[in-house]
Amino acid sequence: MTQYLNDSEKLNEEGKDLARARQSLIEELEAINWYEERIQASGNESLKKLLAHNRDEEKEHAAMLVDYLRKNDLIFDKMFSEHD
């Protein structure tokens, strides 16, 4: 659940949606780290393969969220364009 520093009733829906997308991106990146850590810690090749598959799906989710943010936050998009 997205937490806000200010009264959420004062925030417009666009702002709330952007906050949801950013929080979701944070969570996807965190999940990628957790899967990678588990892959490196495991000695079981079968489990490592499964975890790598799950990690790669999280990367896809993260990419989808970045794409959403680029389309809906023009400054975010500008920064990505400048640093390609």
Secondary structure as GFF3:
##gff-version 3
##sequence-region A 1 84
A	DSSP	three_ten_helix	8	10	.	.	.	ID=ss1
A	DSSP	alpha_helix	13	41	.	.	.	ID=ss2
A	DSSP	alpha_helix	45	72	.	.	.	ID=ss3
A	DSSP	alpha_helix	74	82	.	.	.	ID=ss4
###
